[in-house]
Amino acid sequence: MESLVRFRTAGYEGFGVREGNTVYETASLLAAARGRAHPLGDVKLLAPCAPSKIVCVGRNYVDHAKELGNPVPEEPLIFLKPPSSLIGDGDPIVAPRLSENVHFEGELALVMGRRARKLREEEAWDFVLGFTCANDVTARDLQRKDGQWTRGKGFDTFCPCGPEILRRQEVPFEQLRVRTLLDGEVKQDGPVTDMIFSVPRVLAYMTAFLTLEPGDLVLTGTPAGVGPMRPGQTVTVEIAGLGRLSNPVVAEEA
C-alpha cells in the first residue's frame, strides 16, 4: 500500500509517495506523477502536509470531557492551532518554561484534499484526502488560566503529525482506534466511533464559517486518558493502519 509523505533528503525537500522502502518525489501533495526515487533510509520524513490552517475539535469524546470536569458540548467546539506548531515524527516536543503542566492528546487527523466551503454532511467525506496521526499537545495550566485556548494549544512544536497520510478509501474508518503511549505505557485507547460529533457533522459545521483548503489539517478530538508528559519522556500516538507518531519531550532552553 502506498502512502503520501513530505520529506527531506540531499538536494530536495517536498512531497512524495512512499511505496515499500522507496520514496518517489511528487510536485505536490495531490500530484500523481512520480519523479526521482529515494531509498526510505536516505530520507527524513517531515510532517506529511503543509497546512494553511490546523482546525481542531475540542471535547469530542464523552469520557474526555468528563475527565476534565467539563460539560459535554451540544455542538462542535472548534479552535485553531497555528501552522508554526507543526512538527513531524521524531521531532522533539519542547516543554515551555511558561507551563508546568504539558499534556499529550492523541488524535486522528484528517487531511483535506479539496477546497471545502459550506459542505453538506452527505458530501463531506468526498473532500477528505486521507488520515494521519496527530498529538494536540496542550499546556493545561495556561489553557485553564486564559479561558480561551490560543496560548495553551499554540506553542511551537505543539502539533506533532505523521508520519504519513493514508488515503481514506484505503482505510476502514470505523475500525480505527487512537492509542497513546507514554514511555511505552498505554495511556489512551479509544475507538473513533466514540466521537460525539461525526466527521461529516464536524466538517459541515466548520465549513459553515471558514474555508478549508487542500492540505489543511483537521484534528478530530481525543479519547479519555490525557495526562502530563515531562522532559526525558517519549510520547507515541499509534493508530493501527496509519502508523506510529513518536516524539521525545525536551525542556525549553534558557
Sequence and secondary structure as in RCSB ss.txt:
>XXXX:A:sequence
MESLVRFRTAGYEGFGVREGNTVYETASLLAAARGRAHPLGDVKLLAPCAPSKIVCVGRNYVDHAKELGNPVPEE
PLIFLKPPSSLIGDGDPIVAPRLSENVHFEGELALVMGRRARKLREEEAWDFVLGFTCANDVTARDLQRKDGQWT
RGKGFDTFCPCGPEILRRQEVPFEQLRVRTLLDGEVKQDGPVTDMIFSVPRVLAYMTAFLTLEPGDLVLTGTPAG
VGPMRPGQTVTVEIAGLGRLSNPVVAEEA
>XXXX:A:secstr
 EEEEEEEETTEEEEEEEETTEEEEESSTT      EEEGGG EE  S   S EEEEES BHHHHHHTT    SS
 EEEEE GGGEE TT  EEE TT S EEE EEEEEEE S BSS  GGGGGGGEEEEEEEE  EEHHHHHHHSSSH
HHHHSTT EEEEEEEEEGGGS GGG EEEEEETTEEEEEEEGGGBSS HHHHHHHHHTTS B TT EEE    S 
 EE  TT EEEEEETTTEEEEEEEEE   
